[in-house]
Structures are given as structure tokens and as C-alpha cells.
Amino acid sequence: MCHQTVGLLAGEIERRGIATTSVSTLREVTEKVRPPRALMVDYPLGYPLGRPHDAALQTRILRAAFALLSRPGPPPVYAEFDGVEDGTGAAGVGASPAGFSGS
């Protein structure tokens, strides 16, 4: 689904009282649409959860996105996925990961 559609839907869902979070590969679009919460990932379009068949990485990305739900502050709340585990099994947020190859 396109970044603009997801952002607009997330905003409407939040206005109805349900918290949302999303994963974005296009920061510039996400910042224009302003969804309530978004995790920015440095992966190619079509690969918001990283490499195919890498369940551990995909789980870390999802945990980092869900962690945004508990971040303080009014929306929008954005963070960069850094891919580094913090010892709890959840990935941290910070600088974007490098060296992704889409295969």
C-alpha cells in the first residue's frame, strides 16, 4: 500500500481513538502526510520489513514499530530503525542500517 494512503488512514483511525504505527521507506512522503507514528527504515521500496526470509530482522522491525506506541509526546512521533538489538530481543531506534541487499 502506498505511503500516502497508509498515513491518511492512520490519521483517521487515530481520530477515532485507536492508536496506530507504521513502517516507512520514504521519509519525505511520510513527513508530508504526517501519520501519527512511523518507523523509518533504510530499505528499498517494497521491502519495509527488510530482507525476505529474515524472520529475526522482520521481528525486530515490527517490535521497534510497536514500541513507538509507548513513546511520549503528541503525534507525529517518528524514529529511525537502527537494527541493533538491545538485549531484550527488541531492536533499537536511531541511525538507519546500512548494507541492505534486497535479495
C-alpha positions in Angstrom: 0.0 0.0 0.0 1.3 3.5 -0.7 2.8 5.7 2.0 0.3 8.4 1.4 -2.7 6.1 1.8 -1.3 4.5 4.9 -0.6 7.8 6.5 -4.0 9.3 5.8 -5.8 6.1 7.1 -3.7 6.1 10.2 -4.6 9.7 11.0 -8.3 8.9 10.6 -8.1 5.8 12.7 -6.3 7.7 15.4 -9.0 10.4 15.4 -11.5 7.6 16.2 -9.5 6.6 19.3 -7.3 3.8 18.0 -3.5 4.1 18.2 -1.6 3.4 15.0 2.0 2.9 13.9 3.6 2.3 10.5 6.8 1.4 8.8 8.1 3.8 6.1 10.8 3.5 3.5 10.1 7.1 2.1 10.8 9.7 4.8 9.9 12.7 2.6 6.4 11.3 1.8 5.8 10.3 5.4 6.8 13.8 6.7 4.4 15.4 4.3 1.5 13.1 5.1 2.2 13.2 8.9 0.9 9.9 10.1 0.7 9.8 13.9 3.7 7.4 14.3 6.2 6.0 11.8 9.4 3.9 12.0 11.7 5.0 9.2 13.7 2.1 7.6 16.6 2.3 5.2 15.4 -0.5 2.8 14.3 -0.4 -0.8 10.7 0.2 -1.7 8.7 -3.0 -1.4 10.9 -4.2 1.4 9.7 -2.3 4.5 10.5 -5.3 6.8 14.0 -5.9 5.3 15.4 -8.9 3.6 13.0 -11.7 2.5 13.0 -14.8 4.7 14.9 -12.9 7.5 12.3 -13.5 10.3 14.6 -12.2 13.0 15.1 -8.9 11.3 11.4 -8.6 10.5 10.5 -9.3 14.1 12.9 -6.6 15.3 11.4 -4.1 12.8 7.9 -4.8 14.0 8.8 -4.6 17.6 10.5 -1.3 17.1 7.4 0.0 15.2 5.1 -1.2 18.1 7.4 0.4 20.6 6.5 3.8 19.1 3.0 3.3 20.6 4.5 3.9 24.1 6.7 6.9 23.1 5.7 10.2 24.9 4.7 13.3 23.0 2.0 14.4 20.8 1.9 12.9 17.2 3.7 12.8 14.9 6.3 10.5 16.5 9.0 9.4 14.1 12.1 7.2 14.7 14.9 5.6 12.6 15.3 1.9 12.8 18.9 1.1 13.6 18.7 -2.7 13.6 20.7 -3.1 16.8 19.3 -5.5 19.5 19.2 -4.1 23.0 19.4 -7.4 24.9 15.6 -7.7 25.3 15.1 -9.1 21.8 13.7 -5.7 20.6 15.5 -3.6 18.1 16.5 -0.1 18.9 15.8 3.0 17.0 18.4 5.5 16.0 20.5 5.6 12.8 19.4 3.7 9.8 21.1 0.4 9.0 23.4 0.1 6.0 24.4 -2.7 3.7 20.9 -3.9 2.7 20.7 -6.0 -0.3 17.2 -6.8 -1.4 17.8 -10.5 -2.0 
